[in-house]
Amino acid sequence: MDVVQKIRDRSAAVAVVGLGYVGLPTAAVLAARGFRVVGADINQAVVASVNRGESPIKEPGLEELVRKAVAEGRLRAVTSAREATQEGDVVIVVVQTPIDEEKRPDLSALRSALEEVAAALRRGHLIIIESTIPPGATRNVIAPILESSGLKAGEDFLLAYSPERAIPTRTLEEIQSNARIVGGLNEESARAAAALYRCLTSGEVYQESVEVVEVVKLIENTFRDVNIALANELALLCEAMGVDVLRAINLANKHPRVNLHMPGAGVGGHCLPKDPYFLINEARKRGLKLSLIEAARERNDSMPLHVLRKIEQALKSRGKSLSSAKVAVLGIAYKGNTDDTRMSPAEPVVRALMERGVEVISHDPHAKQDFGGRFSSNLKEVVAGADVLVILTDHDEYKRLSLEELRPLLKRDAVVIDGRRILAREEVERLGMDYLGVGC
């Protein structure tokens, strides 16, 4: 197959199936590196936006990259994965793989995309999966779907798996600098995929068996989830002891072999809340129980409810009923400086407050939605008359809040609940408000 030579001389056309938080930046960077790229997404609004040279995703530098690539004729978008596959020599599939209500991997979107790809598959194609998948899925799920075309994986077409490694607000930087791991159905598949990623990143490109690579991505995110769960458990203990957990963690991290993450209001996004369940589900199939990983998931999922209890306690201590209170929620996105609200810890907090009859109004400088309550982009309107000001996202805008300016708008006995520990406790208390933070 000559696809490796086409990749090296940039004559290969690349189809990117799924123009989300990773797919569109990947397509834009490939176009900037000299490839002709066709992106596919079932969302017509996304396709129309890209073809206008606009980015539907808020990501530093992406709008400019998309605009330039479209203007130069190196990037366009279509609504059909089949059409994109027909035009590409390389097909990268990066669609969402969530978990279902029973916490099991839901590969329905991936299956649907692969069926479209299979309908246009031809000899010589290189197919790369970037979506997070359960162990064994490349050989047992993905290859059979693609082979419904009548072509044989590893012989008639190449098949590789290389999980994305990027986070919102730094996606472009990380796509171009992070190390990549590549697993192929066979050596030729891995070598071809590695050639493409060497055109993308300045980081190392490692080749391994596809079975190892499938597990690596899940290990990475599970490590982070467990680390955060440990920090959250320590935060709960320190609260009960009257110790500031941040002071303790910051000092502990000065040990050369300690690197604790920070506690907070919960874990969100598309990866950390669900990737550990891919391992948990696989273990259950094999008669194993991953007690530590399961406990970490439970702890992190409990943190929004811990914040909720803090809100309820703050109101009760002031003799206020939930039904007569106003709570201002700052931060709807799951992490700072992004508009991504997927599995945001803010959602269970907002919904639970609404169920209790609380007047909830939310604000976010990046996201433009709430979870069923009131939402305003006017910060002063949000905090006016609030009994409780709760911070759930560590946006830079919130780190720079002018509490002096906002204080007169809040109730006289207002409480600040800092779910991300981004405000100075001393400043809050100087302004005559009580400060309740996670872990203090």
C-alpha positions in Angstrom: 0.0 0.0 0.0 1.3 3.5 -0.9 -0.6 5.4 1.8 2.5 6.0 3.9 4.3 7.7 1.0 1.2 9.8 0.3 1.2 10.9 4.0 4.8 11.8 3.9 4.5 13.9 0.8 1.2 15.4 2.0 -0.7 14.2 -1.1 -3.0 12.1 1.1 -6.5 13.4 1.5 -7.8 13.0 5.1 -11.4 12.5 6.2 -12.2 13.4 9.8 -15.5 11.9 11.0 -16.8 13.9 14.0 -16.1 17.6 14.2 -16.4 18.0 17.9 -13.9 19.3 20.5 -11.1 17.1 19.2 -12.2 16.3 15.6 -12.4 19.9 14.3 -9.0 21.0 15.8 -7.4 17.8 14.4 -8.9 18.6 11.0 -7.7 22.2 11.1 -4.2 21.3 12.1 -3.9 18.7 9.4 -5.1 21.3 6.9 -2.5 23.7 8.2 0.2 21.0 7.7 -0.6 20.8 4.0 -3.2 18.0 3.8 -6.5 18.3 2.0 -9.2 17.6 4.7 -12.8 16.8 4.5 -14.7 16.8 7.9 -18.0 15.1 8.5 -20.5 15.7 11.2 -24.2 14.9 11.5 -24.9 18.3 12.9 -25.8 20.5 10.0 -25.2 23.7 12.0 -21.6 22.6 12.7 -21.0 21.8 9.0 -22.4 25.1 7.9 -20.3 27.0 10.4 -17.1 25.3 9.3 -17.8 26.0 5.6 -18.3 29.7 6.4 -14.8 29.6 7.9 -16.1 29.8 11.5 -15.5 27.5 14.4 -18.5 26.3 16.3 -16.2 25.4 19.2 -14.7 28.0 21.5 -11.0 27.1 21.5 -8.1 29.6 21.5 -6.7 29.9 18.0 -9.1 27.5 16.3 -11.3 30.2 14.6 -8.3 31.6 12.8 -7.0 28.2 11.8 -10.4 27.2 10.4 -10.9 30.4 8.6 -7.5 30.2 6.9 -7.9 26.5 6.0 -11.3 27.0 4.4 -10.1 30.2 2.6 -7.2 28.2 1.1 -9.5 25.4 0.0 -7.8 22.8 2.3 -10.8 22.2 4.6 -14.4 21.7 4.0 -17.2 19.9 5.8 -20.0 17.6 4.8 -22.9 15.9 6.7 -22.1 12.4 5.4 -19.3 10.2 6.7 -19.7 8.1 3.6 -19.0 11.1 1.3 -16.0 12.1 3.4 -14.6 8.5 3.3 -15.0 8.4 -0.5 -12.7 11.5 -0.8 -10.1 10.4 1.8 -7.1 8.2 1.7 -7.0 8.3 5.5 -10.1 8.3 7.7 -9.9 9.4 11.3 -13.0 8.6 13.4 -13.4 10.7 16.5 -17.0 10.5 17.7 -18.3 10.4 21.2 -18.4 7.1 23.1 -20.4 7.8 26.3 -21.8 5.4 28.9 -25.4 4.4 29.2 -27.7 4.7 32.2 -26.2 1.5 33.6 -22.6 2.9 33.2 -21.8 0.6 30.3 -20.0 1.7 27.2 -22.4 3.1 24.6 -20.8 2.6 21.2 -23.9 3.4 19.1 -22.6 6.6 17.6 -19.3 4.9 16.8 -21.1 2.0 15.2 -23.2 4.3 13.1 -20.2 6.2 11.9 -18.3 3.1 11.1 -21.2 1.7 9.1 -21.1 4.8 6.9 -17.3 4.5 6.5 -17.7 0.8 5.6 -20.2 1.7 2.8 -17.4 3.7 1.1 -14.4 1.7 2.1 -11.9 0.8 -0.6 -8.6 -1.0 -0.9 -5.7 1.0 0.4 -7.6 3.0 3.0 -6.1 3.7 6.4 -8.7 3.9 9.1 -7.7 5.4 12.4 -10.0 5.4 15.5 -9.4 8.2 18.0 -12.6 7.7 20.0 -12.1 6.2 23.4 -13.1 2.5 23.3 -13.4 -0.5 25.6 -10.6 -3.1 25.7 -10.8 -5.4 22.7 -13.1 -3.2 20.7 -10.7 -2.7 17.8 -10.6 -6.4 16.8 -14.0 -7.4 18.1 -16.3 -4.5 17.3 -14.6 -2.1 14.8 -12.9 -4.5 12.4 -16.1 -6.6 11.9 -18.1 -3.6 11.1 -15.6 -2.3 8.6 -15.2 -5.8 7.1 -18.9 -5.8 6.3 -17.6 -4.0 3.2 -16.2 -7.3 2.0 -12.6 -6.1 2.5 -10.2 -7.6 5.0 -8.7 -5.5 7.8 -4.9 -5.5 7.8 -4.9 -6.8 4.2 -7.2 -4.8 2.0 -7.2 -1.8 4.3 -5.3 -0.7 7.3 -6.8 -0.2 10.8 -5.2 1.5 13.7 -6.2 3.0 17.1 -4.6 6.1 18.5 -6.7 7.7 21.3 -6.8 11.5 21.4 -4.8 13.2 24.1 -6.0 16.8 24.5 -8.1 19.0 26.8 -10.3 22.0 26.0 -8.5 25.4 26.0 -5.2 23.6 25.1 -6.4 21.3 22.3 -4.4 22.9 19.5 -1.2 23.0 21.5 -1.5 19.4 22.7 -2.4 18.0 19.3 0.8 19.4 18.0 3.1 18.7 21.0 1.9 15.7 23.0 3.3 12.3 22.6 1.0 9.9 20.8 0.6 6.1 21.1 -0.5 4.1 18.1 -1.7 0.5 18.0 -2.3 -1.2 14.7 -4.3 -4.3 13.8 -0.9 -5.4 12.3 2.5 -3.8 12.0 1.8 -2.2 8.7 -1.3 -0.5 10.1 0.6 0.9 13.1 3.4 2.1 10.9 1.1 4.0 8.6 -0.8 5.6 11.4 2.5 6.6 13.1 3.6 8.3 9.9 0.5 10.5 10.0 1.0 11.5 13.7 4.6 12.4 13.0 3.2 15.0 10.6 1.0 16.3 13.4 3.1 16.4 16.6 6.6 17.3 17.7 6.2 14.8 20.5 7.3 11.2 20.4 5.1 8.6 18.6 5.1 5.2 20.2 3.9 2.0 18.6 2.4 -0.9 20.6 -0.1 -3.6 20.2 -3.6 -2.4 19.8 -4.6 -4.2 22.9 -2.1 -2.3 25.0 -3.0 1.0 23.5 -6.7 0.5 24.2 -5.9 0.1 27.9 -3.4 3.0 28.1 -6.0 5.7 27.4 -8.3 4.3 30.1 -5.4 4.1 32.6 -4.5 7.7 32.0 -7.9 9.1 32.8 -8.5 6.6 35.6 -5.3 7.7 37.2 -6.5 11.3 37.2 -9.9 10.4 38.5 -8.5 8.3 41.4 -6.0 11.1 42.2 -8.8 13.7 42.4 -10.9 11.3 44.5 -8.1 11.1 47.0 -7.9 14.8 47.2 -11.6 15.1 47.7 -11.6 12.5 50.5 -8.8 14.5 52.2 -10.8 17.6 51.7 -13.8 16.1 53.5 -11.6 15.0 56.4 -9.9 18.4 56.6 -13.2 20.1 56.7 -14.2 18.0 59.7 -10.9 18.7 61.4 -10.9 22.4 60.7 -7.8 22.2 58.6 -7.4 23.9 55.2 -6.7 21.0 52.7 -5.1 23.3 50.1 -2.4 24.3 52.6 -1.8 20.7 53.4 -1.8 19.5 49.7 0.5 22.3 48.6 3.0 21.4 51.2 2.7 17.6 50.6 3.3 18.2 46.9 6.7 19.7 47.8 7.8 16.1 48.5 9.6 14.9 45.3 7.4 11.8 45.0 4.0 13.3 45.8 1.8 15.0 43.2 -1.8 15.3 44.5 -4.4 16.9 42.4 -6.8 19.5 43.8 -10.2 18.8 45.3 -13.3 20.5 44.1 -17.0 20.5 43.4 -16.8 17.5 41.2 -15.4 16.0 38.0 -16.9 16.7 34.6 -16.2 16.6 30.9 -16.5 13.7 28.5 -13.6 11.6 29.7 -13.0 11.4 33.4 -16.5 10.6 34.6 -16.9 7.8 32.1 -13.6 6.3 31.1 -13.0 4.4 34.4 -16.3 2.6 33.8 -14.8 1.1 30.6 -12.3 -0.7 32.9 -14.9 -1.4 35.5 -17.2 -3.0 32.9 -14.4 -5.1 31.4 -13.4 -6.3 34.9 -16.9 -7.4 35.7 -17.0 -9.4 32.5 -14.0 -11.3 33.8 -15.3 -11.8 37.4 -13.1 -9.0 38.9 -14.1 -6.0 41.0 -12.1 -2.8 40.7 -12.9 -1.6 44.3 -10.5 1.3 44.3 -11.6 2.7 40.9 -15.3 2.2 41.7 -14.9 4.0 45.0 -13.1 6.9 43.3 -16.0 7.3 40.9 -18.5 7.3 43.8 -16.5 9.9 45.7 -16.1 12.2 42.8 -19.8 11.9 41.9 -20.7 12.8 45.4 -18.9 16.1 45.5 -21.7 18.2 43.8 -24.0 16.9 46.6 -21.4 18.0 49.2 -21.6 21.5 47.7 -25.4 21.3 47.8 -25.3 20.4 51.5 -23.1 23.4 52.1 -25.7 25.6 50.5 -28.5 24.1 52.5 -26.5 24.4 55.8 -25.6 28.0 55.0 -29.3 28.9 54.5 -30.4 27.0 57.6 -27.8 28.7 59.8 -29.4 32.0 58.9 -32.9 30.8 59.4 -33.8 30.9 55.7 -36.0 28.4 54.0 -34.9 26.9 50.7 -38.1 28.1 48.9 -37.5 31.7 49.8 -33.8 31.8 49.0 -31.9 32.9 45.9 -28.7 31.2 44.9 -26.4 32.7 42.3 -24.4 29.9 40.5 -21.2 31.0 38.8 -20.0 28.5 36.3 -21.9 26.1 34.1 -19.0 24.7 32.1 -17.2 21.6 33.6 -13.8 23.4 33.7 -12.3 26.8 33.4 -12.1 28.8 30.2 -14.2 26.5 28.1 -17.8 26.4 27.0 -18.0 22.6 27.4 -20.8 21.6 29.7 -20.7 17.9 29.2 -21.3 16.1 32.5 -20.6 19.3 34.4 -20.8 19.2 38.2 -23.0 22.3 38.0 -25.9 20.3 36.5 -26.7 18.2 39.6 -26.3 21.2 41.9 -28.6 23.4 39.8 -31.2 20.7 39.3 -31.3 19.7 42.9 -31.7 23.3 44.1 -34.6 23.8 41.6 -36.2 20.6 42.9 -36.1 22.1 46.4 -37.8 25.3 45.3 -34.8 27.5 45.4 -34.6 30.5 43.1 -31.5 29.6 41.0 -29.9 31.9 38.5 -26.7 30.9 36.7 -23.9 32.8 34.9 -21.0 31.7 32.7 -18.8 33.9 30.5 -18.2 31.0 28.0 -21.2 28.7 28.1 -24.5 30.0 27.0 -27.0 27.6 28.7 -28.2 26.5 32.0 -29.8 23.3 33.2 -33.4 24.3 33.2 -33.3 27.3 35.4 -32.7 31.0 34.7 -29.5 32.1 33.0 -28.0 35.5 32.4 -24.7 36.8 30.9 -25.1 39.9 33.2 -23.1 39.1 36.3 -24.6 41.9 38.3 -28.1 40.7 37.5 -27.2 37.2 38.6 -25.8 38.2 42.0 -28.3 40.9 42.9 -30.2 39.9 46.0 -28.5 36.5 46.3 -28.4 34.8 49.6 -25.6 32.4 48.4 -23.0 32.9 45.8 -21.6 29.5 44.7 -18.6 29.1 42.4 -18.6 25.9 40.4 -16.1 26.6 37.6 -12.6 28.0 37.8 -12.9 30.5 34.9 -10.2 33.2 34.8 -13.0 35.8 34.9 -14.1 34.4 38.3 -10.5 34.4 39.7 -10.5 38.2 38.9 -13.9 38.9 40.4 -14.2 42.3 42.0 -15.9 41.3 45.2 -15.7 44.9 46.3 -18.0 45.8 43.4 -20.4 42.9 43.8 -20.7 43.0 47.6 -23.4 45.8 47.7 -25.6 43.7 45.4 -25.7 40.6 47.6 -27.8 40.2 50.6 -26.3 41.7 53.8 -25.8 38.2 55.3 -24.8 36.5 52.0 -22.5 33.5 52.0 -19.8 32.6 49.5 -19.3 28.9 48.7 -16.2 28.4 46.7 -16.4 25.0 45.0 -13.1 25.6 43.2 -11.0 27.4 45.9 -10.2 30.3 43.6 -11.1 33.2 45.9 -9.2 34.6 48.8 -11.0 33.7 52.0 -9.6 36.8 53.8 -11.0 39.1 51.1 -14.5 37.5 51.3 -14.5 37.8 55.1 -13.2 41.4 55.0 -16.3 42.3 53.1 -18.5 40.9 55.8 -19.4 37.6 54.2 -18.9 34.0 55.4 -16.6 31.9 53.3 -17.2 28.2 52.8 -14.8 26.3 50.6 -14.4 22.7 49.6 -11.8 21.4 52.1 -11.8 24.2 54.6 
